[in-house]
Amino acid sequence: MTHAPTDARPAISSATDDYLLGMRTIAPLLVAAGPVGLLFGALAAQKGLSALEILLMSAFVFAGGSQFVALDMWTTPLPWLTIALSTFLVNMRHVLMSMSLGPSTTTFTRTQKLVGFLFLADEVWALSEQKAARVQLSFAYYMGLVVPFYLMWVLSSFVGAFVGAAFTNPEAIGLDFAFTALFVFLVMSFWRGKRTGAVLAASGLAATIVYASVSGPWYIVAGTAAGMITAAICAKVFGLESDRITQEATR
């Protein structure tokens, strides 16, 4: 008579383990997101927003890029339509990120997908994609990324509202580059050789040209479109090359 080994472990980690793993994975990015949140809160306070208004904006919008764009246009009287259109264009990338991540969320329920994509952010998307490339993405892991990142953004922007006077010159301590540095890190984490370089070059060139010639956030749309088109072309070209090499190796 045989007995199953007593030290057998479950093949799938528990939800708690996945959640804690998500928290540990996002932890390094919290160090970068905190100063960006402080900067946003400080700049928003200098624009005349109260600490409560800043808190509510970060809590309900939760989109750093569009919040900075809106803040840049924050004047009296407030150009509501212009701000709405600009933030819509900036956040169009979330549609693409959702489409990209969608196939990796097959284990999510419909409610979990709605909640998960409601709190989707660039950093959460990047780390989720990296996880999904290795193993099945779980909702617990995803929320382990979301919750601490969301809380860090909301709380740091709230604190920034009270220390706004100390950030009258963020360039002096490098905070103006914190947002850029965070995105550079995310982009480089997806580096896959020359095809990645081609996508980045096309996206950057298109965004630069449009930024220099057209007012508004259209450069974001242009950069995104150029990157997508280049990625599709590279996938076709390099895919054919990979198939050719495979066929020659099997002869």
C-alpha positions as CSV (number, residue, x, y, z in Angstrom):
1,M,0.0,0.0,0.0
2,T,1.4,3.3,-1.0
3,H,0.9,6.7,0.7
4,A,1.1,10.2,-0.8
5,P,4.1,12.1,0.5
6,T,3.3,14.2,3.5
7,D,5.4,17.1,2.3
8,A,3.6,17.5,-1.0
9,R,2.9,21.2,-1.8
10,P,0.0,22.6,-3.8
11,A,0.8,23.3,-7.4
12,I,-0.8,26.7,-7.3
13,S,0.2,29.2,-4.7
14,S,-2.5,30.5,-2.4
15,A,-4.1,33.9,-2.9
16,T,-2.3,35.3,0.1
17,D,1.1,34.2,-1.3
18,D,0.3,35.8,-4.6
19,Y,-0.9,39.0,-3.0
20,L,2.2,39.3,-0.9
21,L,4.4,38.6,-3.9
22,G,2.6,41.4,-5.8
23,M,3.3,43.8,-2.9
24,R,7.0,42.8,-2.9
25,T,7.3,43.2,-6.6
26,I,5.8,46.7,-6.7
27,A,7.7,47.9,-3.6
28,P,10.8,49.3,-5.5
29,L,8.4,51.4,-7.7
30,L,6.8,52.9,-4.6
31,V,10.1,54.6,-3.9
32,A,9.9,56.4,-7.2
33,A,6.1,57.0,-7.2
34,G,6.2,58.7,-3.8
35,P,8.3,61.7,-4.9
36,V,6.1,62.1,-8.0
37,G,3.0,62.1,-5.8
38,L,4.6,64.7,-3.5
39,L,5.4,66.8,-6.5
40,F,1.9,66.6,-7.9
41,G,0.4,67.6,-4.5
42,A,2.8,70.5,-4.2
43,L,2.1,71.8,-7.7
44,A,-1.6,71.4,-7.2
45,A,-1.5,73.3,-4.0
46,Q,0.4,76.1,-5.7
47,K,-2.5,76.2,-8.3
48,G,-4.9,76.9,-5.5
49,L,-6.4,73.4,-4.9
50,S,-7.1,72.5,-1.3
51,A,-5.7,69.4,0.4
52,L,-9.1,67.7,0.2
53,E,-9.5,68.5,-3.5
54,I,-6.0,67.1,-4.2
55,L,-6.9,63.9,-2.2
56,L,-10.1,63.4,-4.0
57,M,-8.6,64.1,-7.4
58,S,-5.9,61.4,-6.9
59,A,-8.3,59.0,-5.3
60,F,-10.9,59.2,-8.1
61,V,-8.8,59.9,-11.2
62,F,-5.7,57.9,-10.2
63,A,-3.9,58.7,-13.4
64,G,-0.6,60.6,-12.8
65,G,0.0,61.6,-16.5
66,S,-3.5,63.1,-17.0
67,Q,-3.5,64.7,-13.6
68,F,-0.3,66.6,-14.5
69,V,-1.8,67.5,-17.9
70,A,-4.9,68.8,-16.2
71,L,-2.9,70.8,-13.7
72,D,-0.8,72.4,-16.4
73,M,-4.1,73.8,-17.9
74,W,-5.6,74.8,-14.6
75,T,-6.4,78.4,-15.0
76,T,-9.3,80.8,-14.1
77,P,-11.8,80.4,-15.7
78,L,-11.3,76.7,-15.8
79,P,-11.3,75.3,-19.4
80,W,-13.3,72.2,-18.7
81,L,-13.7,71.0,-22.3
82,T,-10.0,71.4,-23.1
83,I,-9.0,69.6,-19.9
84,A,-11.5,66.8,-20.6
85,L,-10.3,66.3,-24.2
86,S,-6.6,66.4,-23.2
87,T,-6.9,63.9,-20.4
88,F,-9.0,61.7,-22.6
89,L,-6.2,61.6,-25.2
90,V,-3.5,61.0,-22.6
91,N,-5.5,58.1,-21.1
92,M,-6.2,56.5,-24.5
93,R,-3.1,54.3,-23.8
94,H,-5.1,52.6,-21.1
95,V,-7.4,51.1,-23.7
96,L,-4.3,49.6,-25.5
97,M,-2.9,48.4,-22.2
98,S,-6.2,46.7,-21.3
99,M,-6.3,45.0,-24.7
100,S,-2.7,43.8,-24.2
101,L,-3.3,42.5,-20.8
102,G,-6.8,41.0,-21.5
103,P,-5.6,37.6,-22.7
104,S,-3.7,37.2,-19.5
105,T,-6.7,37.7,-17.3
106,T,-8.7,34.6,-18.4
107,T,-8.9,33.4,-14.7
108,F,-10.4,36.7,-13.6
109,T,-14.2,36.9,-13.1
110,R,-16.1,39.6,-14.9
111,T,-16.3,41.6,-11.7
112,Q,-12.5,41.2,-11.0
113,K,-11.7,42.4,-14.6
114,L,-13.9,45.5,-14.0
115,V,-12.2,46.3,-10.7
116,G,-8.7,45.4,-12.0
117,F,-8.9,47.6,-15.1
118,L,-10.4,50.4,-13.2
119,F,-7.2,50.7,-11.2
120,L,-4.9,50.0,-14.1
121,A,-1.7,52.1,-14.2
122,D,1.4,52.0,-16.3
123,E,3.4,50.4,-13.6
124,V,0.8,47.8,-12.7
125,W,0.4,46.9,-16.4
126,A,4.2,46.5,-16.9
127,L,4.7,44.3,-13.9
128,S,1.6,42.3,-14.7
129,E,2.8,41.7,-18.3
130,Q,6.2,40.5,-17.0
131,K,4.5,38.1,-14.6
132,A,2.1,36.8,-17.3
133,A,5.1,36.1,-19.6
134,R,6.3,33.5,-17.1
135,V,3.3,32.1,-15.3
136,Q,-0.4,32.5,-15.0
137,L,-1.5,36.0,-13.8
138,S,-3.8,35.8,-10.7
139,F,-6.2,38.4,-9.5
140,A,-4.5,38.3,-6.0
141,Y,-1.1,39.1,-7.5
142,Y,-2.6,41.9,-9.6
143,M,-4.3,43.5,-6.5
144,G,-1.0,43.1,-4.6
145,L,0.4,45.4,-7.2
146,V,-2.6,47.8,-7.2
147,V,-3.3,48.4,-3.6
148,P,0.1,49.7,-2.3
149,F,0.6,51.6,-5.5
150,Y,-2.8,53.3,-5.3
151,L,-2.4,54.1,-1.6
152,M,1.1,55.5,-2.2
153,W,-0.1,57.8,-5.0
154,V,-3.1,59.1,-3.0
155,L,-1.3,59.6,0.3
156,S,1.8,61.1,-1.2
157,S,-0.1,63.6,-3.2
158,F,-2.1,64.5,-0.1
159,V,1.0,65.0,1.9
160,G,2.5,67.1,-1.0
161,A,-0.4,69.5,-0.5
162,F,1.0,70.5,2.9
163,V,4.6,70.8,1.9
164,G,4.0,72.7,-1.4
165,A,5.9,75.7,-0.2
166,A,9.1,73.5,0.0
167,F,8.8,72.6,-3.7
168,T,8.7,76.0,-5.3
169,N,11.8,74.8,-7.4
170,P,11.5,71.0,-7.9
171,E,14.2,71.1,-10.5
172,A,16.8,72.0,-7.9
173,I,16.4,68.6,-6.2
174,G,15.7,66.6,-9.4
175,L,12.0,65.9,-8.7
176,D,11.0,67.2,-12.1
177,F,12.8,64.2,-13.6
178,A,11.3,61.6,-11.2
179,F,8.3,60.9,-13.4
180,T,10.4,60.5,-16.5
181,A,12.9,58.3,-14.7
182,L,10.1,56.0,-13.6
183,F,8.9,55.5,-17.1
184,V,12.4,55.0,-18.5
185,F,12.8,52.1,-16.0
186,L,9.5,50.6,-17.1
187,V,10.3,50.8,-20.8
188,M,13.8,49.3,-20.3
189,S,12.4,46.4,-18.4
190,F,10.7,45.3,-21.7
191,W,13.9,45.6,-23.7
192,R,14.1,42.7,-26.3
193,G,16.9,43.9,-28.5
194,K,16.8,45.7,-31.8
195,R,13.0,45.3,-32.3
196,T,12.4,47.2,-29.0
197,G,14.9,49.8,-30.1
198,A,13.0,50.3,-33.4
199,V,9.7,50.7,-31.6
200,L,11.1,53.2,-29.2
201,A,12.8,55.2,-32.0
202,A,9.6,55.4,-34.1
203,S,7.5,56.3,-31.1
204,G,9.9,58.9,-29.8
205,L,10.4,60.5,-33.3
206,A,6.7,60.7,-34.0
207,A,6.0,62.2,-30.6
208,T,8.8,64.7,-31.0
209,I,7.6,65.9,-34.4
210,V,4.0,66.3,-33.4
211,Y,4.9,67.9,-30.1
212,A,6.9,70.5,-32.0
213,S,4.3,71.2,-34.6
214,V,0.8,70.7,-32.9
215,S,-0.4,72.1,-29.6
216,G,-2.0,69.9,-27.1
217,P,-1.3,66.3,-26.1
218,W,-1.7,64.9,-29.6
219,Y,2.0,63.9,-29.4
220,I,1.0,61.1,-27.0
221,V,-1.4,59.7,-29.5
222,A,1.1,60.0,-32.4
223,G,3.9,58.3,-30.4
224,T,1.5,55.5,-29.4
225,A,0.3,54.9,-32.9
226,A,3.8,55.0,-34.4
227,G,5.0,52.5,-31.8
228,M,2.1,50.1,-32.4
229,I,2.6,50.2,-36.2
230,T,6.3,49.6,-35.9
231,A,5.8,46.8,-33.4
232,A,3.4,45.1,-35.8
233,I,5.9,45.4,-38.7
234,C,8.7,44.1,-36.5
235,A,6.6,41.2,-35.4
236,K,5.9,40.3,-39.0
237,V,9.5,40.8,-40.2
238,F,11.2,39.1,-37.3
239,G,8.6,36.4,-37.1
240,L,9.3,35.5,-40.7
241,E,13.0,35.5,-40.0
242,S,12.5,33.3,-37.0
243,D,10.4,30.8,-39.0
244,R,13.1,30.7,-41.8
245,I,15.9,29.9,-39.2
246,T,13.7,27.2,-37.6
247,Q,13.0,25.6,-41.0
248,E,16.7,25.6,-42.0
249,A,17.7,24.1,-38.6
250,T,15.2,21.2,-39.0
251,R,16.4,20.2,-42.5
